Structures are given as structure tokens and as C-alpha cells.
Amino acid sequence: MASNRRLSMVIGTNQTLTWGMTFYLPAVIGGPAGASLGVSRAALLGAFSCALLISGFCAPRVGKHIDRHGGRGILVASCAVSAVGLGLLGSATGLVSWYAGWLVIGVGMSLGLYDVAFATIGCLLGREATPVITGVTLLAGFASTIFWPIGAKLVEATSWQTALFCYAGVQLLVNMPMVFALVPAGLPRESVAKAAPAGDAGQVRAVAFGCLSGFFTLRSFVTSSVAVFILPLLMALGLSLERAIFVSALIGPGQVTGRIIEFALTKRMDLLVRARIAAFLSPVSFLVLLFGGPLAAPAFALLYGMSNGVMTINRGTLPMAIFGPAGYASLLGWIAVPVLLATAGAPTLSAPVVDALTPAGLVIAAASASGLAAFLLLPLRLPRVTP
């Protein structure tokens, strides 16, 4: 138990640093970098979308490597690659070098974000990985809370270039040595290392994989879209800008609350039941906003955040529970492909829909999409595991 708690703390800290210095980076440096380089914010953010696409395309190969060799080396490599990408980004003098930096960071993200962390834990602990995965998400859930204000202060005190060089130094001098020294190097067990690809399994397995990947893909599309239009939507529903910002800020505490409740119910409720309840909280939250109006907006944010928080845990726990430890890392890699494509493409693809629909219609569309995703969990079944 003590070793599991230490593993949760170490990988949780690693994920906090990695998410804060890669995925959440555009919100901090996008404005000042655009002004400095003389290009639009939209053009700069396009590089971030490209990084997510690169991350998605790399995911299956990364998962296959973890199944064969374990995950510590991949996490260590992520720190090094991300540091190089951050250095390139800090040295950028135009769009070409800016995009080059983000493409390298995209590779770093494919080697170091949640899917790799979950796969590393799963290869080490097998079906006992769930509490450690939950602990990791509890810690890493504060990545944006920590790094958005720290990054903003650092940019204000120095420059966006200096901030990036500092982040690169943290990756090399803190994150990488920590992972190398404290994450076990344990290789996957034989049954995991010799696992067959998911596509070679039977029809039942294929249907379960389709439902699971469809669920995460749809939800990622909704989450990425909502992140873009949440403020204008809330204001269109009657909230002031200040109130809309406050309500949006409640999504983060909602995520942490959902993860705490998930952890508390681990031994009291079936995993799939917990996942289904959390999944249906998302469409319910939009219906609360639709019928409750501005007064119900805080409740919407908390319920929506709770659903998202548990969904992140389920990215690691449901594949393990349904398919077992054999080929677990490869499976996560294949699930990550459509999820990252949806995350990258959602803001652009949803923009015409946002422009065409009324605020109420937009809420109904979001409720419908997240509701469809939740229904995809209903056909899934957990296998009987022999002790």
C-alpha cells in the first residue's frame, strides 16, 4: 500500500508538471507570443491543434512499446522531448519555428500525458491499478489551477520566452530525474508483453472496444467544444461576464469533487455502474442549465465538472476492467487516436454549429451528444475475474 501511494504521488506530480507545461501552455503564452511574433492568436493556436494530431498518431506505437518494455523509459523520454520542444518554442522567431516547436511538444505529449501514465501503472499493477490511477488524476487535476497563474506571473515578470526556458529546465532538472529515480522499472508481465492486438479479438471484444472508444471520443469532442464556447454561451443565457467567469471556474472544483466521490465509492459500487452514473451527469447538467437558467448555472458547472473528472479516471480504469491487463497499453493507445483527433478538431468543427444555433439549441445539442455518449456505456459488461 505504501509503495502504491508513493507511485501515485510520483506519477501524479509528473502529470501535474507535464500537463501544466504542455497542454495548458497556450492559455498562458498565446497572447504575448502573438504580439511578439506579429501573428494572430488563431494562427498560433493552429500549432497546438497540430501537436494534438501528432500526439494521436503516435499513441498506438507508444502503447505497443509500453506493453513490451514498461512505461518508465517512455515517461523519462517525454520529459526530454518536451524540454527540447519548449526550448524550440522559446527560440521561435516566426510561424515556421513556432510550429516546429509545437510538433516536438506534440511528440512529447504522446510520450507523457495520461494515457502513458495509466499504461505505466497498469503494466505495473494490473487490475490493482484503479486506486493509483484515481490518485494520479486527483493530483494532476490541479495542473491548470497551478500553472495558469504561475505561468502568467512568470511571463509578466520576465517574458514568454524566458518562461518557456524555465519550463524546459524544470522538465530536465525536476521531472525527468524524479521519474527515473522513483517510478519502478518493472517490465510488464509475460501475459501482457505477448498480448495480441485488439483487432485480432472476437466480435464481442470489437463491439466493446467500439462502444468504449466512441464514448470517450464523443465526450472529448463535447468537452473541447464547451471549453471554447462556454463563456459566450453563459453570457447569451443572461449571465454577466464576471458571473460567467465565476461559473466556468467551478468546473475545476467539480472535477476534483467527482474524483473524490469516485475514490470513496470504489469498494461500495461496481466500476461500470459508477462510470454510467458519471457519464449521465453530463447531459443532466446541460438540462439543468436549459431549464434552470442563470440561477442554475453553478449547479450545471459542478455537475458537468464531476462528470468530466470521473471520465478522466475511466480512461484508465474501464479498459483494464473490461479487457484485462493483456495488451492494456496498446489498447489505450488505440483509444487515444480518435480522442485526440476529436479534441484537436472540435473547436473548428463546432464553430459553424455554435454560430447557427440559438443558446437553447446549443445546450440541447451538447446534452444530446453527451447523452448519446453515455448510452454507449450501457452495452458494456465486466468479465468475471477469477481470484
PAMAR-996775 format. One line per 8 residues: number of its first residue (from 1); for each residue z negated, x negated, y of C-alpha. Coordinates in pm, 1 decimal, decimal comma. Example, Ala and Ser with C-alpha at 12.3 -4.5 7.8 and 13.67 -1.06 7.14 Angstrom:
BEGIN
1> -780,0/-1230,0/-450,0 ~ -714,0/-1367,0/-106,0
# end
This chain:
BEGIN
1> 0,0/0,0/0,0 ~ -86,4/-280,6/241,6 ~ 243,8/-455,3/173,5 ~ 430,9/-128,6/228,8 ~ 255,9/-73,7/560,5 ~ 344,5/-427,9/666,2 ~ 706,5/-372,1/565,3 ~ 711,4/-50,6/767,3
9> 567,7/-227,9/1072,6 ~ 805,7/-523,4/1049,2 ~ 1125,6/-324,8/996,3 ~ 1006,7/-63,1/1246,4 ~ 965,7/-336,4/1509,1 ~ 1301,5/-482,8/1411,5 ~ 1467,0/-142,9/1455,1 ~ 1297,1/-85,0/1790,3
17> 1433,6/-415,0/1920,3 ~ 1778,4/-367,8/1768,1 ~ 1830,9/-10,4/1887,5 ~ 1689,6/-89,1/2231,9 ~ 1914,5/-391,7/2284,8 ~ 2238,2/-245,6/2142,0 ~ 2275,1/132,0/2109,1 ~ 2068,0/219,8/2416,1
25> 2215,5/-59,3/2626,4 ~ 2495,7/134,1/2810,0 ~ 2248,5/360,2/2990,2 ~ 2085,8/52,9/3146,5 ~ 2378,6/-172,5/3234,7 ~ 2670,3/71,2/3264,7 ~ 2628,2/140,1/3636,9 ~ 2559,2/-212,3/3765,2
33> 2818,3/-368,0/3532,9 ~ 3085,1/-124,6/3650,7 ~ 3010,5/-202,7/4014,0 ~ 3012,3/-576,9/3947,7 ~ 3332,8/-580,0/3743,5 ~ 3508,5/-326,9/3964,0 ~ 3594,7/-82,6/3683,9 ~ 3499,0/277,3/3618,1
41> 3198,1/374,0/3411,2 ~ 3428,4/569,2/3178,4 ~ 3633,1/257,0/3105,8 ~ 3316,6/61,2/3030,6 ~ 3177,8/329,6/2801,3 ~ 3502,2/329,2/2606,4 ~ 3398,7/-11,8/2477,2 ~ 3078,2/138,1/2340,9
49> 3279,9/400,1/2151,6 ~ 3493,2/120,4/2007,3 ~ 3175,1/-58,3/1897,3 ~ 3062,8/253,9/1710,5 ~ 3402,4/279,5/1541,4 ~ 3381,6/-84,0/1431,1 ~ 3031,5/-18,8/1300,9 ~ 3155,5/276,3/1097,4
57> 3443,7/86,4/941,8 ~ 3212,5/-199,5/840,7 ~ 2942,2/23,4/691,5 ~ 3073,4/61,2/332,5 ~ 3118,4/-314,4/285,8 ~ 2773,0/-379,4/426,4 ~ 2620,8/-126,6/187,6 ~ 2800,9/-278,6/-109,9
65> 2668,6/-623,8/-15,8 ~ 2311,4/-493,5/7,2 ~ 2338,6/-332,8/-336,4 ~ 2432,9/-672,0/-478,6 ~ 2225,1/-914,7/-274,6 ~ 1948,2/-724,4/-93,9 ~ 1918,7/-647,8/274,6 ~ 1711,4/-921,6/437,3
73> 2008,2/-1153,2/490,1 ~ 2208,7/-871,5/648,8 ~ 1926,9/-789,6/891,7 ~ 1895,4/-1157,1/983,9 ~ 2272,1/-1179,8/1037,3 ~ 2256,5/-870,8/1258,7 ~ 2020,9/-1048,4/1498,8 ~ 2251,2/-1350,0/1523,7
81> 2571,8/-1147,1/1564,6 ~ 2413,3/-914,1/1819,4 ~ 2289,0/-1215,2/2018,1 ~ 2643,6/-1355,1/2029,0 ~ 2778,2/-1017,8/2140,1 ~ 2513,7/-986,3/2411,6 ~ 2598,7/-1335,7/2534,5 ~ 2969,0/-1249,9/2548,5
89> 2888,5/-928,4/2731,1 ~ 2674,0/-1113,4/2983,8 ~ 2961,9/-1356,6/3044,0 ~ 3222,8/-1081,9/3087,7 ~ 3446,4/-1107,1/3392,4 ~ 3672,3/-810,3/3320,6 ~ 3753,2/-533,9/3076,8 ~ 3904,4/-762,7/2812,6
97> 3596,0/-981,6/2779,2 ~ 3372,4/-673,9/2814,1 ~ 3546,6/-506,6/2519,1 ~ 3531,1/-831,7/2320,5 ~ 3154,6/-843,8/2366,5 ~ 3112,6/-483,5/2255,0 ~ 3330,5/-533,3/1947,5 ~ 3099,2/-815,1/1836,8
105> 2796,6/-595,3/1909,5 ~ 2961,8/-323,3/1700,3 ~ 2963,5/-562,0/1405,4 ~ 2600,2/-642,7/1480,6 ~ 2511,2/-272,6/1481,2 ~ 2682,6/-226,2/1144,8 ~ 2455,3/-500,0/1009,9 ~ 2131,6/-392,3/1171,1
113> 2075,0/-23,7/1250,3 ~ 1904,6/249,4/1047,4 ~ 2142,9/262,4/750,9 ~ 2090,1/-107,3/677,6 ~ 1714,3/-79,2/731,4 ~ 1693,0/220,4/497,3 ~ 1912,8/49,3/239,0 ~ 1695,8/-263,0/251,5
121> 1381,1/-57,4/197,6 ~ 1544,3/149,2/-76,3 ~ 1655,7/-158,1/-268,5 ~ 1304,0/-299,1/-248,2 ~ 1104,1/15,4/-325,7 ~ 1339,2/260,8/-496,7 ~ 1207,2/618,0/-497,4 ~ 884,3/499,6/-333,4
129> 1071,4/422,8/-11,2 ~ 1014,3/755,2/168,4 ~ 678,4/677,6/341,4 ~ 806,1/338,8/459,5 ~ 1129,7/490,9/594,3 ~ 925,2/754,5/779,0 ~ 703,2/484,1/927,9 ~ 1005,8/288,3/1045,2
137> 1150,4/591,0/1225,2 ~ 815,3/665,6/1387,9 ~ 810,1/320,4/1544,9 ~ 1179,6/297,7/1629,3 ~ 1171,5/645,1/1783,4 ~ 1023,2/481,8/2092,5 ~ 1316,1/239,1/2137,6 ~ 1471,6/425,5/2429,9
145> 1129,1/502,9/2579,0 ~ 1051,2/130,1/2583,3 ~ 1386,3/-28,8/2660,3 ~ 1529,6/206,2/2921,8 ~ 1252,9/137,0/3176,9 ~ 1214,9/-229,2/3076,0 ~ 1589,9/-283,2/3098,4 ~ 1613,2/-106,0/3432,5
153> 1330,7/-317,4/3578,4 ~ 1484,0/-636,7/3440,8 ~ 1825,8/-555,5/3587,6 ~ 1665,4/-467,2/3920,9 ~ 1461,5/-789,4/3929,0 ~ 1744,2/-1019,2/3817,3 ~ 2092,6/-894,8/3725,9 ~ 2260,2/-713,1/3439,5
161> 2398,5/-1047,0/3315,7 ~ 2054,0/-1207,5/3309,3 ~ 1913,2/-903,7/3129,3 ~ 2174,7/-944,1/2856,5 ~ 2099,9/-1314,0/2816,7 ~ 1729,0/-1231,2/2788,5 ~ 1805,6/-973,7/2519,9 ~ 2011,7/-1233,1/2332,0
169> 1715,1/-1470,7/2345,9 ~ 1480,1/-1203,4/2208,6 ~ 1718,9/-1140,9/1920,4 ~ 1729,7/-1510,2/1830,1 ~ 1371,1/-1612,1/1902,9 ~ 1175,4/-1299,6/1806,6 ~ 1373,9/-1051,4/1598,9 ~ 1554,0/-1293,5/1366,2
177> 1253,5/-1515,2/1274,0 ~ 1034,9/-1207,5/1223,3 ~ 1278,6/-1051,5/976,1 ~ 1336,9/-1378,3/792,2 ~ 966,5/-1453,4/756,2 ~ 822,0/-1108,7/688,3 ~ 1086,0/-899,4/508,5 ~ 1084,1/-972,6/132,3
185> 1397,8/-1132,9/-1,7 ~ 1368,6/-933,4/-325,1 ~ 1705,7/-873,6/-483,6 ~ 1798,6/-522,7/-595,6 ~ 1703,4/-429,6/-946,2 ~ 1971,8/-460,9/-1211,9 ~ 2041,9/-88,6/-1222,1 ~ 2106,2/-91,0/-850,5
193> 2319,0/-403,3/-843,8 ~ 2552,1/-272,0/-1115,9 ~ 2588,8/76,1/-973,0 ~ 2928,1/244,7/-980,4 ~ 3091,9/360,8/-657,6 ~ 3011,8/714,3/-550,7 ~ 3375,2/821,4/-604,3 ~ 3350,5/749,6/-980,4
201> 3073,9/1002,3/-1034,4 ~ 3122,3/1355,2/-1166,2 ~ 3213,8/1672,4/-985,0 ~ 2854,5/1774,2/-917,1 ~ 2784,0/1439,7/-756,5 ~ 3102,5/1465,2/-548,7 ~ 3008,3/1812,2/-421,0 ~ 2656,7/1694,3/-336,4
209> 2795,9/1392,3/-152,8 ~ 3036,9/1616,3/41,4 ~ 2760,0/1853,8/144,5 ~ 2528,6/1571,7/245,5 ~ 2785,7/1374,9/443,7 ~ 2914,9/1698,2/600,1 ~ 2563,8/1787,1/713,4 ~ 2497,3/1452,0/877,7
217> 2846,0/1437,9/1033,0 ~ 2826,1/1784,4/1189,1 ~ 2476,2/1723,2/1318,4 ~ 2574,3/1385,0/1462,2 ~ 2866,7/1549,9/1642,1 ~ 2634,7/1812,8/1791,2 ~ 2368,5/1557,7/1886,2 ~ 2616,6/1322,0/2051,7
225> 2778,7/1610,4/2241,9 ~ 2447,4/1756,3/2356,7 ~ 2339,4/1416,1/2487,4 ~ 2635,2/1430,5/2727,8 ~ 2624,7/1792,1/2846,8 ~ 2253,2/1875,3/2824,6 ~ 2174,5/1826,7/3195,7 ~ 2470,9/2027,1/3333,7
233> 2410,6/2296,2/3070,2 ~ 2044,8/2340,1/3162,1 ~ 2131,5/2347,4/3530,9 ~ 2402,1/2607,5/3465,4 ~ 2137,3/2819,4/3292,1 ~ 1924,9/2817,9/3608,7 ~ 1710,6/2504,1/3598,0 ~ 1684,9/2268,0/3892,2
241> 1790,9/1906,2/3838,9 ~ 1427,4/1792,1/3829,1 ~ 1335,1/2062,6/3579,5 ~ 1639,6/1986,5/3365,4 ~ 1546,4/1618,0/3351,8 ~ 1189,6/1708,6/3254,8 ~ 1307,3/1940,8/2976,8 ~ 1553,1/1682,0/2845,3
249> 1274,9/1424,0/2837,1 ~ 1082,0/1649,9/2597,3 ~ 1340,6/1592,2/2324,2 ~ 1197,3/1243,9/2258,3 ~ 837,5/1362,9/2205,0 ~ 980,7/1641,6/1990,4 ~ 1147,4/1383,3/1766,4 ~ 823,1/1192,4/1721,2
257> 633,1/1517,4/1656,7 ~ 883,5/1617,1/1390,2 ~ 847,0/1281,5/1216,9 ~ 466,8/1303,3/1222,3 ~ 477,9/1652,3/1069,4 ~ 728,8/1530,8/810,3 ~ 494,0/1247,8/717,1 ~ 194,1/1483,2/697,1
265> 379,3/1722,8/463,6 ~ 513,7/1452,8/231,1 ~ 273,9/1534,3/-51,5 ~ 246,5/1906,0/20,9 ~ 607,1/2021,0/29,7 ~ 927,1/1939,9/-154,5 ~ 1154,8/1695,0/32,5 ~ 1457,5/1923,0/23,0
273> 1254,7/2219,7/147,9 ~ 1128,1/2010,4/439,5 ~ 1482,1/1894,7/517,3 ~ 1617,8/2251,3/516,1 ~ 1341,9/2382,1/742,4 ~ 1400,9/2096,9/987,0 ~ 1778,6/2149,8/976,4 ~ 1746,8/2518,4/1065,0
281> 1520,1/2433,3/1358,9 ~ 1831,1/2312,9/1542,2 ~ 2022,6/2645,3/1551,8 ~ 1692,9/2824,3/1611,8 ~ 1629,1/2603,8/1914,6 ~ 1964,3/2697,4/2068,0 ~ 1897,1/3067,4/2005,4 ~ 1558,8/3028,5/2175,0
289> 1737,9/2881,1/2476,8 ~ 2003,7/3155,3/2470,2 ~ 1762,8/3448,4/2461,2 ~ 1463,2/3292,2/2635,4 ~ 1645,0/3147,9/2933,4 ~ 1494,9/2885,9/3165,8 ~ 1136,3/2969,7/3068,9 ~ 1210,0/2887,6/2704,3
297> 1385,4/2557,9/2782,1 ~ 1080,2/2338,5/2698,8 ~ 1045,1/2514,0/2361,2 ~ 1414,8/2452,2/2297,4 ~ 1379,7/2081,4/2371,8 ~ 1078,3/2039,4/2143,5 ~ 1231,3/2231,4/1851,1 ~ 1565,2/2056,3/1889,7
305> 1391,6/1718,2/1908,6 ~ 1182,4/1793,5/1599,2 ~ 1496,2/1876,7/1403,9 ~ 1669,5/1557,0/1514,9 ~ 1364,4/1346,4/1436,6 ~ 1342,3/1468,3/1077,8 ~ 1719,9/1440,7/1033,6 ~ 1697,1/1068,8/1104,4
313> 1443,1/1030,1/824,1 ~ 1659,1/1239,1/592,9 ~ 1948,6/994,7/642,7 ~ 1744,5/756,1/430,2 ~ 1541,5/986,7/205,4 ~ 1784,1/1257,3/90,0 ~ 2047,3/1023,5/-61,3 ~ 1775,4/839,7/-252,3
321> 1617,0/1162,8/-378,1 ~ 1943,9/1328,1/-480,7 ~ 2142,0/1033,2/-616,7 ~ 1866,5/786,9/-709,8 ~ 1840,3/415,1/-635,4 ~ 2161,2/317,9/-818,7 ~ 2423,0/236,2/-556,0 ~ 2194,0/362,1/-280,7
329> 2303,6/113,3/-14,3 ~ 2673,6/170,8/-83,2 ~ 2617,7/545,4/-61,6 ~ 2451,0/510,3/278,7 ~ 2746,1/300,1/391,6 ~ 2998,2/567,2/297,4 ~ 2791,1/842,6/460,2 ~ 2773,2/631,6/776,9
337> 3152,9/624,7/819,2 ~ 3209,2/989,5/926,2 ~ 2871,5/998,5/1101,7 ~ 2957,3/707,1/1330,5 ~ 3309,9/838,6/1386,5 ~ 3160,0/1172,0/1493,3 ~ 2908,8/1000,2/1719,9 ~ 3182,5/794,6/1883,9
345> 3432,6/1076,4/1924,7 ~ 3206,1/1370,2/2009,5 ~ 3177,4/1320,8/2388,0 ~ 3556,0/1305,3/2429,0 ~ 3641,1/1576,8/2175,5 ~ 3377,9/1819,2/2301,3 ~ 3468,0/1779,7/2671,3 ~ 3750,5/2041,9/2665,7
353> 3520,3/2285,6/2485,7 ~ 3247,5/2229,8/2743,2 ~ 3496,5/2296,9/3023,0 ~ 3639,9/2609,5/2857,4 ~ 3319,1/2792,8/2758,2 ~ 3053,7/2963,4/2964,5 ~ 2699,2/2822,6/2938,2 ~ 2605,5/3101,2/2696,5
361> 2920,1/3038,8/2493,5 ~ 2840,0/2669,7/2478,7 ~ 2490,2/2741,0/2346,6 ~ 2635,8/2976,0/2084,4 ~ 2888,9/2710,6/1979,7 ~ 2615,2/2449,6/1941,0 ~ 2398,8/2694,1/1743,8 ~ 2693,2/2780,1/1517,3
369> 2783,4/2417,5/1446,3 ~ 2425,0/2312,2/1372,2 ~ 2372,4/2630,3/1167,9 ~ 2679,2/2551,1/955,8 ~ 2541,5/2201,5/903,0 ~ 2207,9/2344,8/787,4 ~ 2379,9/2571,8/535,1 ~ 2540,1/2265,9/375,8
377> 2194,5/2163,6/252,2 ~ 2145,5/2486,0/54,5 ~ 2360,7/2392,2/-249,5 ~ 2179,4/2060,2/-294,3 ~ 1931,0/2013,6/-576,5 ~ 1684,8/1737,0/-655,4 ~ 1712,0/1593,6/-1006,6 ~ 1413,7/1581,3/-1236,7
385> 1273,8/1229,4/-1232,0 ~ 1105,9/1101,5/-1545,8 ~ 790,7/904,5/-1457,3
# end
